[in-house]
Amino acid sequence: MVHAAGSLSILPAQLDIAIDNLIKTLRTKQNAQMIIALMNRALAQLELQLPASAQGAFVSVGSDFDAISAFAKVLTASRADVLIVDPYMDETALSDFAVLVPEGISVRLLTDSGSMKAGIEPMAKRWIEQYGDSRPLALRATSPRTLHDRLLLVDEAEAWILTQSLKDFAKRSPASLQRTDPETAKMKIGAYEGIWAGAAEVCSTP
């Protein structure tokens, strides 16, 4: 993979040295961190060569800034509507992620009444009180155990799959944000618009 990254020609030599030193148990922590950093740089380089339909982001454990940056690329590009689906949604859906959506764009949060966290409803109500029409928001909950996917659906055109819930994203294990192909996106959007229509409203911008 590192060799395939191509233009970053210094990477393979650096990686070989770090692996050799790790095997020889020389400065193991530093060399392990170097290997992870080089692999992530290679992944980023390779992703630039992929078609848009295959692009996404891999986020290693504890890389909070990388996680926010990955979501920002998707959410700041929205032009009309963002639907965030997460059965285990908590207040971080708003404080860390919905705030990345541009002003004037509708944000819809869909969660599961059986597993949603207590903090999301009061935070959503405060959001509505503060922002009003400038940042329209709606929160709905399905019946228990209805939701399984974690998704970002953008402008009713793009579907992004999350491998972990927003509140846990890359906290304890690596996570990824992956864009689906157009056909899968169409099916996901159709299915979740139907689920949204049947979910119970918790609160929304008037």
C-alpha positions, 0 to 999 in steps of 0.5 A, spaced: 500 500 500 505 504 501 509 503 495 502 504 491 502 511 494 507 513 488 509 520 489 510 520 496 517 516 494 520 517 501 515 513 505 517 506 503 524 507 506 522 511 512 517 505 513 522 500 512 527 503 517 521 504 522 519 496 521 526 494 522 527 498 529 521 495 531 523 488 530 529 490 534 525 493 539 529 499 539 524 505 541 518 501 540 513 506 542 516 511 537 517 507 531 510 504 532 507 511 532 511 512 526 509 506 522 501 508 524 503 515 521 506 513 515 500 508 513 495 514 514 499 518 510 499 513 504 492 512 505 490 519 504 494 519 498 491 513 495 484 516 497 485 522 492 486 517 486 480 514 487 473 516 484 468 520 488 464 514 489 469 510 493 472 516 497 471 516 504 476 517 511 479 512 515 480 514 522 485 511 527 484 511 534 484 517 538 484 522 532 479 526 534 481 532 529 481 527 523 474 525 525 472 532 525 475 534 519 472 527 515 465 529 517 467 537 515 468 535 508 461 532 507 457 536 512 460 543 509 458 541 502 451 540 504 446 545 500 439 543 502 438 538 507 442 533 512 439 527 515 443 524 520 441 517 522 444 514 529 440 509 534 445 511 539 445 518 538 447 523 544 448 530 544 455 530 541 451 529 534 449 537 535 455 539 539 460 536 534 457 534 528 451 538 526 454 545 528 459 543 521 453 544 517 452 551 514 447 556 516 440 555 513 441 548 511 436 543 514 438 538 519 434 532 521 436 527 526 433 520 526 434 516 532 431 510 536 427 511 542 430 504 545 437 506 545 437 514 544 441 518 550 438 522 555 442 528 553 440 529 546 433 532 547 434 537 551 440 539 547 436 539 541 431 544 544 436 549 546 439 549 539 432 550 537 431 556 542 438 559 540 438 558 532 431 558 530 430 559 523 437 560 521 439 553 523 433 549 522 433 542 526 428 536 527 429 530 532 425 524 531 425 517 534 423 511 531 420 505 535 425 501 539 430 496 535 428 499 529 434 502 527 441 499 525 445 503 520 449 509 522 448 514 516 449 521 513 444 522 508 446 529 504 441 533 500 437 527 498 443 525 493 449 522 497 449 516 503 455 516 507 456 510 512 459 510 519 462 504 522 461 507 529 456 511 532 457 519 533 459 519 540 464 513 540 467 515 533 474 512 533 474 513 541 476 506 542 477 502 535 479 505 528 472 507 524 471 509 517 466 514 513 465 511 507 461 514 501 456 509 497 455 508 490 449 512 487 445 506 486 446 504 494 445 511 496 438 511 492 436 505 496 438 508 503 435 515 502 428 512 499 428 507 505 430 512 511 425 517 508 420 512 509 422 511 516 423 518 518 416 519 515 413 514 520 418 516 526 415 520 532 417 527 533 421 529 539 422 537 537 423 541 531 424 548 529 417 551 528 
